[in-house]
Amino acid sequence: MKIKSPSAWSTIFCLGVLSILLSGCASWDGNGQYTPDKTYKITLLHTNDHHGRFWPNNHGEYGMAARKTLIDQIRQEVTAEGGHVLLLSGGDINTGVPESDLQDAEPDFKGMNHIGYDAMALGNHEFDNPLTVLRKQEEWANFPLLSANIYDKQGNRLFDAYHMFNFNGVKVAVMGLTTEDTAKLGNPEYISAFDFRNPVEEAGKLVPTLRKQADIVIAATHMGHYPNAKHGINAPGDVTLARKVNGIDIIVGGHSQDPLFEPDVQNGTAILQAYEWGKYVGRADLEFKNGQLKLIKYRLIPINLKQKDEQGNRVFIEQEIKPNEQLKAFLTPFQEKGQAQLGQTIAQTNGKLEGDRHVVRFKPTNLGVLIARSQKEKTHADLAIMNSGGVRDSIEAGTVTYKDVLIVQPFGNMVAYVDLTGKELMDYLRVIASKPVDSGAFAQFDGVKLLIKKGKLVSATIKGKTIDASKTYRLAINSYIAAGGDGYPKMDGHPNYVNTGFADAEVLKAYLESRSPINVADFAPGDAVVRQ
C-alpha cells in the first residue's frame, strides 16, 4: 500500500490488501461482478453517537431535519455523476435527551429511516434498556443493526454480523462491532444474559470470510478511537482493530466521540469518526477500479454549527442548511410530546454546574458533588459516590427545568445504599480511587476526604476522622454501579444493600427544588479529593 501526497481536504489512499484485491480481479467472471477497467464512484457518509439529538438545540445547531437536507443534496449530486451513496452510523442512538428517552428513541430511529441510513453498529447505549426495547427499535428501523461480537450464553449471535451491498457489481460488506466494555457500561440488569466477546478477535475470524465474498470491507464500529492504540482503562478500539486485523478498508467509528478531520490510516485502513450528536456528517468520496479502492477526498461537514464573532454574535461556521420540511413536520409531534412537563421550572442557580464530559471525567466538579450529596442526604448516608459516566451534561446558570435534570441523568438508575464496615469501605474506596481520568468510571464524591497518590488511596476521612475498621458506615451509590457497572465492585449482593426505588433524576430534581436558589459555591469540590 502507498500513501500519495496527503493534504487536509484532498487525501488519496490506496486501501485494502492488494493480494486479496488482485485475486478478486482475477476471479471476475462477467456475471454480477464489477466491470474491469471501469471506475466506480462510491460516497460513504457517516455519523455516530447520536444520543437522542433528533431536534436542533436552542441555537439551531444540528438536528435530523437539516441533516436530511444535506444528505439529500449529496445523494442528488453523486447520483447525477453515476455514483452510489452508502450511509452508516457508528451507533449510540439512545440516551441523552428526554424527548427521545421518554419515547424509546422512536423519533430517532424513524428519523433515520426518513434520512435513508443503510446500516448501523450497535453501541453500548443501545443496552441502556431491556432487550425488548431494542427489538422494538429493530422493528422501527428499515436498516440492519449490526454487531458480530454479541452472543447469548448458548453461543448464538444476537444480531446480524454484517450486511452485503451491491453497487452495480461492486460488492461491499459492512461488518458491525461493539465495544466489549458494554459488559461493564451497559445496565447490568439488562445484559446479564449477553456475552460481549472481543471484537478484534471476532473480526479476525470474520474478515477473511468477507474478503472472499466482497470487494470492499467496511467495519462500522462502536469501539472508540484511541491514538496510537493507547486505550488506557478502555477496551481496545479502532486503531488496535486496524493494526491487528488485515483486510479492513475503512472503519466508521464511534464511542470516543472524536472529530477526526483527517482519516487516521493504520495498516492500510482509514479510520473515520464524526464527533457526536449529528454535529457533523462525514463524507468520504471513494473510487474503486480493478480491485483498488482509493479515498479521493474526505471532510466533516458541520450541520449548522455556530461560533461567536468579534461582537459576540453566533454565526454559522459554514453556510446555513435549511431543515427538510417533511422530516421536521414528522418529528414535531415527538418534540412537543411532554413539553409541558419537561419545561417545568424547578430551580434557579447563580452559576454553572459543571458536567461537561471533558471536565467531569478528569476532576471533581460542583455538579458531581451536588449529585452525590443529593443521594447521600436522600439515604441518610455518611458518604456518596457518583460515577462520572452517569453525568451527561452541565446545568447552565439561571433557570433549571425538569428537562435539564433528565439530560444530566438520563439513565433511570435507582438510588441505593449499603452499610459497610470500615474495612469493607476502605477496600471499596481503594478500588474506586484507582479509576483513571478520561473514563466514565472516574468518581465524584461527597462526605469523604481522600488523598490519592499515583492512583492509590493513601488516606480517607469522614467528618475529619479516619475511617474506623470496626465501625459501620453508610455508602450511597446508584443501582448501576452497585451492579458492577463501570467496573465498580458489585454491591447489590451485599446483605446490607438496599435499592430505595427512587430514580436518580427524581432525587436530583427534588433536591434542587428544595434548595432553590442554588448557590454553586456551596458545592465547590475544594480539596476534598486530592490526587497527586
Buried (B, 14 or more C-beta within 10 A) or exposed (E): EEEEEEEEEEBBBBBBBBEBBEEBBEEBEEEEBBBEEEEBBBBBBBBBBBBBBBBBBEEBBBBBBBBBBBBBEBBEEBEEEEBBBBBBBBBBBBBBBBBBBBBBBBBBBBBBBBBBBBBBBBBBBBBBBEBEBBEBBBEBBEBBBBBBBBBEEEEEBBBBBBBEBBBEBBBBBBBBBBBBBBBBBBBBBBBEEBBBBEBBEBBBEBBBEBBEEBBBBBBBBBBBBBEEBEBEBBBBBBBBBBBBBBBBBBBBBBBBBBEBBBBBBBBBBBBBBBBBBBBBBBBBBBBBBBBBBBBBBBBBBBBBBBEEEEEEEEEBEEEEBEBBEEBBEBBEEBBEBBEEEBEEEBBEBEBBBBBBBEBBBBBBBBBBBBBBBBBBBBBEBBBBBBBBBBBBBBBEBEEBBBBBBBBBBBBBBBBBBBBBBBEBBBEBBBBBBBBEBBBBBBBBBBBBBBBBEEEEBEEBEBEEEEBBEEBEBBBBBBBBBBBBBBBBBEBBEBEBBBBBEBBBBBBBBBBBBEBEEBEBEEBEBEEBBBEE
